[in-house]
């Protein structure tokens, strides 16, 4: 999810499409939160680990 967010950020920045930029930021932040929760040992979305 983090990788997809970064790809959308780059594509949105290069093409000037603001909706891709916004979606990219949201996906990167949500992916980072899931990664942080998973690394602390909390179950994320029914999974013990979130990769």
MIKEVEX-896476 format. One line per field, with one value per atom (N, C-alpha, C, O): residue number from 1; residue in one letter; atom name; x, y, z. Coordinates in Angstrom, 1 decimal. Layout:
N
num NUM | ... .
residuo A | ... .
atomo CA | ... .
px X | ... .
py Y | ... .
pz Z | ... .
***
This chain:
51
num 1 | 1 | 1 | 1 | 2 | 2 | 2 | 2 | 3 | 3 | 3 | 3 | 4 | 4 | 4 | 4 | 5 | 5 | 5 | 5 | 6 | 6 | 6 | 6 | 7 | 7 | 7 | 7 | 8 | 8 | 8 | 8 | 9 | 9 | 9 | 9 | 10 | 10 | 10 | 10 | 11 | 11 | 11 | 11 | 12 | 12 | 12 | 12 | 13 | 13 | 13 | 13 | 14 | 14 | 14 | 14 | 15 | 15 | 15 | 15 | 16 | 16 | 16 | 16 | 17 | 17 | 17 | 17 | 18 | 18 | 18 | 18 | 19 | 19 | 19 | 19 | 20 | 20 | 20 | 20 | 21 | 21 | 21 | 21 | 22 | 22 | 22 | 22 | 23 | 23 | 23 | 23 | 24 | 24 | 24 | 24 | 25 | 25 | 25 | 25 | 26 | 26 | 26 | 26 | 27 | 27 | 27 | 27 | 28 | 28 | 28 | 28 | 29 | 29 | 29 | 29 | 30 | 30 | 30 | 30 | 31 | 31 | 31 | 31 | 32 | 32 | 32 | 32 | 33 | 33 | 33 | 33 | 34 | 34 | 34 | 34 | 35 | 35 | 35 | 35 | 36 | 36 | 36 | 36 | 37 | 37 | 37 | 37 | 38 | 38 | 38 | 38 | 39 | 39 | 39 | 39 | 40 | 40 | 40 | 40 | 41 | 41 | 41 | 41 | 42 | 42 | 42 | 42 | 43 | 43 | 43 | 43 | 44 | 44 | 44 | 44 | 45 | 45 | 45 | 45 | 46 | 46 | 46 | 46 | 47 | 47 | 47 | 47 | 48 | 48 | 48 | 48 | 49 | 49 | 49 | 49 | 50 | 50 | 50 | 50 | 51 | 51 | 51 | 51 .
residuo X | X | X | X | X | X | X | X | X | X | X | X | X | X | X | X | X | X | X | X | X | X | X | X | X | X | X | X | X | X | X | X | X | X | X | X | X | X | X | X | X | X | X | X | X | X | X | X | X | X | X | X | X | X | X | X | X | X | X | X | X | X | X | X | X | X | X | X | X | X | X | X | X | X | X | X | X | X | X | X | X | X | X | X | X | X | X | X | X | X | X | X | X | X | X | X | X | X | X | X | X | X | X | X | X | X | X | X | X | X | X | X | X | X | X | X | X | X | X | X | X | X | X | X | X | X | X | X | X | X | X | X | X | X | X | X | X | X | X | X | X | X | X | X | X | X | X | X | X | X | X | X | X | X | X | X | X | X | X | X | X | X | X | X | X | X | X | X | X | X | X | X | X | X | X | X | X | X | X | X | X | X | X | X | X | X | X | X | X | X | X | X | X | X | X | X | X | X | X | X | X | X | X | X .
atomo N | CA | C | O | N | CA | C | O | N | CA | C | O | N | CA | C | O | N | CA | C | O | N | CA | C | O | N | CA | C | O | N | CA | C | O | N | CA | C | O | N | CA | C | O | N | CA | C | O | N | CA | C | O | N | CA | C | O | N | CA | C | O | N | CA | C | O | N | CA | C | O | N | CA | C | O | N | CA | C | O | N | CA | C | O | N | CA | C | O | N | CA | C | O | N | CA | C | O | N | CA | C | O | N | CA | C | O | N | CA | C | O | N | CA | C | O | N | CA | C | O | N | CA | C | O | N | CA | C | O | N | CA | C | O | N | CA | C | O | N | CA | C | O | N | CA | C | O | N | CA | C | O | N | CA | C | O | N | CA | C | O | N | CA | C | O | N | CA | C | O | N | CA | C | O | N | CA | C | O | N | CA | C | O | N | CA | C | O | N | CA | C | O | N | CA | C | O | N | CA | C | O | N | CA | C | O | N | CA | C | O | N | CA | C | O | N | CA | C | O | N | CA | C | O | N | CA | C | O .
px 0.8 | 0.0 | 0.9 | 0.5 | 2.0 | 2.9 | 3.5 | 3.6 | 3.9 | 4.5 | 3.5 | 3.8 | 2.2 | 1.2 | 1.0 | 0.8 | 1.0 | 0.8 | 1.9 | 1.7 | 3.2 | 4.3 | 4.3 | 4.6 | 3.9 | 3.7 | 2.7 | 2.9 | 1.5 | 0.5 | 1.0 | 0.6 | 1.7 | 2.3 | 3.2 | 3.1 | 4.0 | 4.9 | 4.2 | 4.4 | 3.2 | 2.4 | 1.6 | 1.5 | 1.0 | 0.2 | 1.0 | 0.5 | 2.2 | 3.1 | 3.6 | 3.6 | 3.9 | 4.4 | 3.4 | 3.6 | 2.2 | 1.1 | 0.3 | -0.5 | 0.4 | -0.4 | -1.8 | -2.7 | -2.2 | -3.5 | -3.6 | -3.0 | -4.4 | -4.4 | -5.1 | -4.7 | -6.0 | -6.7 | -5.7 | -5.9 | -4.8 | -3.8 | -2.9 | -2.5 | -2.6 | -1.7 | -2.4 | -1.7 | -3.7 | -4.4 | -4.5 | -4.3 | -4.9 | -5.1 | -3.7 | -3.7 | -2.7 | -1.3 | -0.9 | -0.3 | -1.2 | -0.9 | -1.7 | -1.2 | -3.0 | -3.9 | -3.4 | -3.3 | -3.1 | -2.6 | -1.2 | -1.0 | -0.4 | 0.9 | 0.8 | 1.5 | -0.1 | -0.3 | -1.0 | -0.5 | -2.0 | -2.7 | -1.8 | -1.8 | -1.0 | 0.0 | 1.0 | 1.4 | 1.5 | 2.5 | 1.8 | 2.5 | 0.6 | -0.1 | -0.3 | 0.0 | -0.7 | -0.8 | 0.5 | 0.6 | 1.6 | 2.9 | 3.3 | 3.9 | 3.1 | 3.4 | 2.7 | 3.2 | 1.3 | 0.5 | 0.9 | 1.0 | 1.2 | 1.6 | 3.0 | 3.2 | 3.9 | 5.2 | 5.1 | 6.0 | 4.1 | 4.0 | 3.2 | 3.1 | 2.8 | 2.2 | 0.6 | 0.0 | 0.0 | -1.4 | -1.9 | -1.3 | -3.1 | -3.7 | -4.3 | -5.0 | -4.0 | -4.5 | -5.4 | -4.9 | -6.6 | -7.6 | -7.7 | -7.8 | -7.7 | -7.9 | -6.6 | -6.6 | -5.5 | -4.2 | -3.3 | -3.3 | -2.5 | -1.6 | -0.4 | 0.1 | 0.0 | 1.1 | 0.6 | -0.2 | 1.0 | 0.7 | 2.0 | 2.9 | 2.1 | 3.4 | 3.2 | 4.1 .
py -1.2 | 0.0 | 1.3 | 2.3 | 1.2 | 2.3 | 2.5 | 3.7 | 1.4 | 1.5 | 2.1 | 3.0 | 1.7 | 2.2 | 3.7 | 4.5 | 4.1 | 5.5 | 6.3 | 7.4 | 5.8 | 6.6 | 6.7 | 7.7 | 5.6 | 5.6 | 6.6 | 7.4 | 6.6 | 7.6 | 9.0 | 10.0 | 9.2 | 10.6 | 11.0 | 12.2 | 10.2 | 10.5 | 10.8 | 11.8 | 9.9 | 10.1 | 11.4 | 12.1 | 11.6 | 12.8 | 14.1 | 15.1 | 14.0 | 15.2 | 15.5 | 16.6 | 14.4 | 14.6 | 15.0 | 15.8 | 14.5 | 14.8 | 16.0 | 16.6 | 16.4 | 17.6 | 17.2 | 18.1 | 15.9 | 15.5 | 15.5 | 14.6 | 16.4 | 16.5 | 15.4 | 15.1 | 14.7 | 13.6 | 12.4 | 11.8 | 12.2 | 11.1 | 11.5 | 10.6 | 12.8 | 13.3 | 13.0 | 12.5 | 13.4 | 13.2 | 11.7 | 11.4 | 10.9 | 9.5 | 8.9 | 8.0 | 9.3 | 8.8 | 9.1 | 8.3 | 10.3 | 10.7 | 9.9 | 9.4 | 9.7 | 8.9 | 7.5 | 6.9 | 6.9 | 5.5 | 5.3 | 4.4 | 6.3 | 6.2 | 6.3 | 5.6 | 7.2 | 7.4 | 6.2 | 5.7 | 5.7 | 4.5 | 3.3 | 2.5 | 3.1 | 2.0 | 2.1 | 1.1 | 3.3 | 3.5 | 3.2 | 2.7 | 3.6 | 3.3 | 1.8 | 1.3 | 1.1 | -0.3 | -1.0 | -1.9 | -0.5 | -1.1 | -0.9 | -1.8 | 0.3 | 0.6 | -0.3 | -0.8 | -0.4 | -1.2 | -2.7 | -3.4 | -3.2 | -4.5 | -4.8 | -5.9 | -3.9 | -4.1 | -4.0 | -4.6 | -3.4 | -3.4 | -4.6 | -4.7 | -5.5 | -6.7 | -6.7 | -7.7 | -5.6 | -5.5 | -6.2 | -6.1 | -6.8 | -7.4 | -6.3 | -5.4 | -6.3 | -5.3 | -6.0 | -6.9 | -5.7 | -6.2 | -7.7 | -8.4 | -8.2 | -9.6 | -10.4 | -11.7 | -9.8 | -10.5 | -10.2 | -9.1 | -11.2 | -11.0 | -10.1 | -9.3 | -10.2 | -9.4 | -8.7 | -9.3 | -7.5 | -6.8 | -6.5 | -5.8 | -7.1 | -6.9 | -5.8 | -5.5 .
pz 0.0 | 0.0 | 0.0 | -0.6 | 0.7 | 0.7 | -0.7 | -1.1 | -1.3 | -2.6 | -3.7 | -4.5 | -3.6 | -4.5 | -4.2 | -5.2 | -3.0 | -2.6 | -3.2 | -3.7 | -3.1 | -3.6 | -5.1 | -5.7 | -5.8 | -7.2 | -7.7 | -8.6 | -7.0 | -7.3 | -7.0 | -7.8 | -6.0 | -5.7 | -6.8 | -7.3 | -7.3 | -8.4 | -9.7 | -10.4 | -10.0 | -11.3 | -11.2 | -12.1 | -10.0 | -9.8 | -9.9 | -10.4 | -9.4 | -9.5 | -10.9 | -11.3 | -11.6 | -13.0 | -13.9 | -14.9 | -13.8 | -14.7 | -14.3 | -15.1 | -13.0 | -12.5 | -12.2 | -12.1 | -12.0 | -11.7 | -10.2 | -9.5 | -9.6 | -8.2 | -7.4 | -6.3 | -8.1 | -7.4 | -7.2 | -6.2 | -8.1 | -7.9 | -6.8 | -6.0 | -6.7 | -5.6 | -4.2 | -3.3 | -4.1 | -2.9 | -2.5 | -1.4 | -3.5 | -3.2 | -2.8 | -1.9 | -3.4 | -3.1 | -1.7 | -1.0 | -1.2 | 0.1 | 1.1 | 2.1 | 0.8 | 1.7 | 1.8 | 2.9 | 0.7 | 0.7 | 1.4 | 2.1 | 1.2 | 1.9 | 3.4 | 4.2 | 3.9 | 5.3 | 5.9 | 7.0 | 5.3 | 5.8 | 5.8 | 6.8 | 4.7 | 4.7 | 5.8 | 6.4 | 6.1 | 7.2 | 8.5 | 9.4 | 8.7 | 10.0 | 10.2 | 11.3 | 9.1 | 9.2 | 9.5 | 10.2 | 8.8 | 9.0 | 10.5 | 11.1 | 11.0 | 12.4 | 13.4 | 14.3 | 13.2 | 14.0 | 14.0 | 15.0 | 12.8 | 12.6 | 13.2 | 13.8 | 13.2 | 13.8 | 15.3 | 16.0 | 15.9 | 17.3 | 17.9 | 19.1 | 17.0 | 17.4 | 17.4 | 17.8 | 17.0 | 17.0 | 15.8 | 14.7 | 15.9 | 14.7 | 13.8 | 14.3 | 12.6 | 11.6 | 10.6 | 9.9 | 10.5 | 9.5 | 9.7 | 8.7 | 10.9 | 11.2 | 11.0 | 11.1 | 10.7 | 10.5 | 11.7 | 12.2 | 12.0 | 13.1 | 12.7 | 13.4 | 11.4 | 10.9 | 9.6 | 8.8 | 9.3 | 8.1 | 7.4 | 7.9 | 6.2 | 5.4 | 4.4 | 3.7 .
***
